Each structure stands twice: as C-alpha cells, then as structure tokens.
Amino acid sequence: MAAKKQVHSLARSLFKLSFAKGVISAEQVGGVLAYIEKHKPPHAMAVLKAYHRLIAVELAKSEAVVEHAGAVSAATVAAIAATMTKKYGRSVIASSKTNDSLLAGLRVRVGDDVYEASIAGQLAGLTL
C-alpha cells in the first residue's frame, strides 16, 4: 500500500514538472523521461504508467473530438474549437471524426466532458 502511494506521489510530482507557461511542454516531458531513465526510481514501470495517464488526461483537455454522422464543414469544426476555447479558457483544437451510429447531429468530447446534440442520444434518453 505504501509503495502505491509513493508511485502516485512521484508521478504527480513529475507531472507538475511537465508544464511550461501553464501547458504541457514536450521539452519538459522529455526532460522528465530522461531523468527517470537516468535515475530509475523504485517501481519505475508503475511510475511511468501513472505519469502517462496524467499526461494523457491533461492533453485530452485541449482537444475537442467532433463526432458526426454526415458531412461537417471545416468552418463548423473551427467554430466549435473557438467556442470551446472561450468556454474553457485555454486553447482547444478540434478534430473531426465520422461516427455512423449517431444517425444525425453532433457529439463533441473535450476531456471528460461530452456535449451531444444527436438523434441517437435523444433516442437513448427515451429508453431510460
């Protein structure tokens, strides 16, 4: 149990070192990984897995995945990115992804937040 706490504590400390000017920096992450490689901590693999999870969650907060059933214009995707950037107060980049199960409408995922305006989502709400 104590080892698990140490792993998560070290991963969080390394995660905090990965930021430059408030955002994840590739150079900082590279430095953290070089440090781990040079000074192998106890349970190095567990530390790396916990660190990876923290980095992945943080990076997902800056990406809006726009799922759609039909065609969506680049202007619509750009407008969604601008709206999410304003809403979250940080730069959000939007990417488009086709999802045939939506029938019609959009689903936007930013990190753990999901915004859905699709017929499939409305139908799923009716069956509950």
N, C-alpha and C positions, 0 to 999 in steps of 0.2 A: 504494500500500500504506500509506503514512504517513497519507494522508487518511482511510482506512478506520479506522485506529487512533484518530485524533483524533475521528472521528464517534462511535465506540463509547465512547471515554473521556468525551466531553462528555455523551452520552446517559446513561451510568451516573452521572455527577455530578449531572445534573438529576434523575434518578430518586431519588437519595438525598435530594434536597431536597423530594421529594413526600410525605414522611412527616410525620405529626404524631402523637405518642404511640404510635408503633410501627405505625400503619396508614396506608394511602394516604388522603390528605385532598383533597377536591375543591377546597378553597380553595388548598392548596399547588400542586396541579396547575394551577389557573387562573393562579396567580402565575408558575409556570414558563412556561406558554404565553404569557402577556403579556410576559415577559422576552424570549422567543425572537422574538416579533413585533416588539418594540421594537428589540432588538439582534440583528439577523439574523446568525447565525454562518455561517461558510463551510459550504457543503453543508447548508443549513438543512433541506431536504426529507429528506435521509438521516438527519439527527439526529432529526427528528420521527418518522420511521418506526421507528428503533431505540428511541426513547423510548416510543412507543406499544406496541411489542412487550413491553418490560419492564413497563410498567403493566398490560397485558392478562394477562401471566403471573402477576403478583402478585395481581391481582383474582380470577383463576381459582382461586387457592389458598384463597379464602374462600367458595367456592360449591360445594356438592355437588349434582350433577345426578343425580337418581334416575330411571333409565330402567326402565320396566316394560311388560309386555305386557297385563296385565289391570288391574283397578282396585286402587288402593293408597289406604288411608285417610290422612287428614291426620295422625292420631296416629302412624302408621308413619313418615311423612316427618319429623315432628317428632322422633321417637326417633332416626332416622338422623342428623339435624342435631345433636342433643345428643351422640350417640356420637362423631361426627366432631369436634365442638368439643372434647370431652375428649381425644380421641386426638391432635389436632394442637396443642392448647394455644392456640388462637385461635378467635375467633368464626367459625363456619361456618353459612351459610344454605343450606337445602336447597330445591330446586325439583323438581317432578315433570314427567316427560316420557314420553309414550307411545311405545313402540318395538315395533311388531308383529313384528319379526324375532326377538325374544327367545323366543318361544313361551310361556315361563313363567319366573318368577323375577325377579331384580333385577340391575341393573348400576348401581353408584354411581361417579361420576367426581369427584374432588377434585383440581383442577390436573392434574398428570400421573399421578396415582395412580388406578388402576381396580380396584374390588372387584366381582367378578362371581359371582353365585350363580344362574345361569340354565341352563336346559336347552340352549339354543343354545351357550353357552360350553362346557358339558360335551361336547356332540357335536363341537364343533370340536376339542377336546382329543383325542378318539378318532381323528380322521382324521390326526393328525400322526404 
